[in-house]
Amino acid sequence: MPARRETTKLSELTLLKDSNWGIINGELCRVVGFVPMALVKDGKVLDISKTMPYASVHLECKKFPGQKITGFITHKLDFVNLWGAFKERGIGPDEEVIIIWTTKHYKYRLYKMLSFMMPKLWVMVFPKGAFELRTNPNLRPDLIGLTWEKTLVPIIDWKPEVMK
């Protein structure tokens, strides 16, 4: 009788509503895939349908190691900012996109109460490897000074004006 092979299935998380996204509220996540379902042309979003998300993102988050995470982008400005990073600017082979989905960093308390209609993504481009360094500071104890600081400051970012 042949030996039985063990298979490991990665668990999957789907983030659609704010209540789903809330499990990573304030966490750094690396975007490993951006799948637009709409377009930006001449600064305007051309969406396919009013009921479909603008895009999906595939994420890696330290809080959920080894899990396949798919998040759906349903706020127009969040989509425009991701589009700006991936499609307008472009991501080089030595760069990575890190996002923070958050309702914790609004400038005013009123914005938090109205968070259901506010943008929630802070989109940042970093040198490749920054995600590991930022989520595990003990990974490279040899990095000090300016070299370490480069992992803390994004090359460019798209932060909604409603966030501090």
C-alpha positions as CSV (number, residue, x, y, z in Angstrom):
1,M,0.0,0.0,0.0
2,P,1.5,3.4,-1.0
3,A,2.2,5.9,1.7
4,R,-0.5,8.5,2.1
5,R,0.7,12.0,1.2
6,E,-0.2,14.8,3.5
7,T,-1.4,17.9,1.9
8,T,-1.3,21.3,3.5
9,K,-4.0,23.7,2.3
10,L,-3.3,27.3,3.0
11,S,-6.2,29.0,4.7
12,E,-7.7,31.8,2.8
13,L,-9.1,35.2,4.0
14,T,-11.4,37.4,1.9
15,L,-11.7,41.0,2.9
16,L,-14.7,42.8,1.4
17,K,-16.5,44.8,4.0
18,D,-14.9,47.0,6.7
19,S,-15.8,44.4,9.3
20,N,-13.6,41.9,7.3
21,W,-10.8,44.3,6.7
22,G,-10.9,45.2,10.5
23,I,-8.8,42.1,11.3
24,I,-5.8,43.9,9.8
25,N,-6.6,47.4,11.0
26,G,-3.3,49.2,11.4
27,E,-1.2,46.3,10.3
28,L,1.5,46.5,7.6
29,C,0.7,44.2,4.6
30,R,2.7,43.7,1.4
31,V,0.7,43.8,-1.8
32,V,1.8,40.8,-3.9
33,G,-0.9,41.3,-6.6
34,F,-3.1,44.1,-7.8
35,V,-6.0,43.2,-10.1
36,P,-8.0,46.3,-11.3
37,M,-11.6,45.9,-12.2
38,A,-11.9,49.5,-13.3
39,L,-9.6,52.0,-15.1
40,V,-8.4,55.5,-14.4
41,K,-8.4,57.7,-17.5
42,D,-7.6,61.4,-17.5
43,G,-7.9,61.4,-13.7
44,K,-11.4,59.9,-13.7
45,V,-12.3,56.4,-12.6
46,L,-14.2,54.4,-15.2
47,D,-15.9,51.6,-13.3
48,I,-17.6,48.6,-14.9
49,S,-20.5,48.5,-12.5
50,K,-21.7,50.5,-9.5
51,T,-22.0,47.2,-7.5
52,M,-18.5,45.7,-8.3
53,P,-15.3,46.5,-6.4
54,Y,-12.8,48.7,-8.2
55,A,-10.0,46.1,-7.7
56,S,-8.7,43.3,-5.6
57,V,-5.3,43.0,-3.9
58,H,-3.5,39.9,-2.8
59,L,-1.7,40.5,0.5
60,E,0.9,39.0,2.8
61,C,0.4,40.1,6.5
62,K,2.6,39.2,9.4
63,K,-0.5,38.7,11.5
64,F,-1.6,35.9,9.2
65,P,1.6,34.1,8.1
66,G,1.1,31.6,5.2
67,Q,-2.5,32.6,4.6
68,K,-3.7,33.7,1.2
69,I,-5.4,37.0,1.7
70,T,-7.6,38.7,-1.0
71,G,-8.9,42.2,-0.3
72,F,-11.5,43.9,-2.4
73,I,-11.1,47.7,-2.9
74,T,-14.5,49.4,-2.7
75,H,-13.5,53.0,-2.0
76,K,-12.7,55.1,-5.1
77,L,-9.8,57.1,-3.6
78,D,-8.2,53.8,-2.3
79,F,-8.4,52.5,-5.8
80,V,-7.0,55.7,-7.3
81,N,-4.0,55.5,-4.9
82,L,-3.3,51.9,-5.7
83,W,-3.6,52.7,-9.4
84,G,-1.2,55.6,-9.0
85,A,1.4,53.2,-7.4
86,F,1.0,50.2,-9.8
87,K,-0.1,51.7,-13.1
88,E,1.0,55.3,-13.2
89,R,4.3,55.2,-11.3
90,G,5.0,51.5,-11.7
91,I,6.9,49.2,-9.3
92,G,10.4,48.3,-10.1
93,P,11.9,44.8,-9.5
94,D,13.8,46.2,-6.5
95,E,10.6,47.7,-4.9
96,E,7.5,46.5,-3.1
97,V,4.2,48.0,-2.1
98,I,3.1,48.0,1.5
99,I,-0.3,49.2,2.6
100,I,-1.9,49.9,5.9
101,W,-5.7,49.6,6.1
102,T,-6.8,51.7,9.0
103,T,-9.6,53.5,10.7
104,K,-7.2,54.5,13.6
105,H,-5.4,57.5,11.9
106,Y,-8.1,59.9,11.0
107,K,-7.4,63.6,11.8
108,Y,-10.7,64.2,13.5
109,R,-13.1,62.2,15.6
110,L,-15.9,63.0,13.2
111,Y,-14.1,61.2,10.4
112,K,-13.9,58.1,12.5
113,M,-17.6,58.2,13.1
114,L,-18.0,58.5,9.3
115,S,-15.4,55.9,8.5
116,F,-17.8,53.8,6.5
117,M,-17.5,56.4,3.7
118,M,-13.9,57.4,4.2
119,P,-10.8,56.1,2.4
120,K,-8.8,53.6,4.6
121,L,-5.7,52.7,2.6
122,W,-2.3,54.3,3.0
123,V,-0.3,53.0,0.0
124,M,3.5,53.1,0.2
125,V,6.4,52.0,-2.1
126,F,9.6,50.8,-0.3
127,P,12.8,49.2,-1.4
128,K,12.4,45.4,-1.7
129,G,12.8,43.7,1.6
130,A,11.4,46.5,3.7
131,F,8.4,44.5,4.7
132,E,10.5,41.8,6.4
133,L,12.7,44.4,8.1
134,R,9.7,46.5,9.3
135,T,7.8,43.5,10.6
136,N,10.9,41.8,12.1
137,P,13.4,44.5,13.3
138,N,15.7,41.7,14.7
139,L,16.1,40.2,11.2
140,R,19.1,42.4,10.3
141,P,20.8,43.7,13.5
142,D,23.7,44.7,11.3
143,L,21.7,47.5,9.7
144,I,22.1,50.8,11.5
145,G,21.8,54.5,10.9
146,L,20.8,55.7,7.5
147,T,20.6,52.1,6.1
148,W,18.0,51.2,8.7
149,E,16.2,54.5,8.3
150,K,15.7,53.8,4.5
151,T,13.5,50.8,5.5
152,L,11.3,53.1,7.6
153,V,10.7,55.9,5.1
154,P,8.8,55.1,1.9
155,I,10.2,56.1,-1.4
156,I,6.7,57.5,-2.2
157,D,3.4,57.2,-0.6
158,W,-0.3,58.0,-1.2
159,K,-1.9,58.9,2.1
160,P,-5.5,60.2,2.1
161,E,-5.8,63.8,3.4
162,V,-8.3,62.7,6.1
163,M,-5.5,60.8,7.8
164,K,-2.9,62.3,10.1
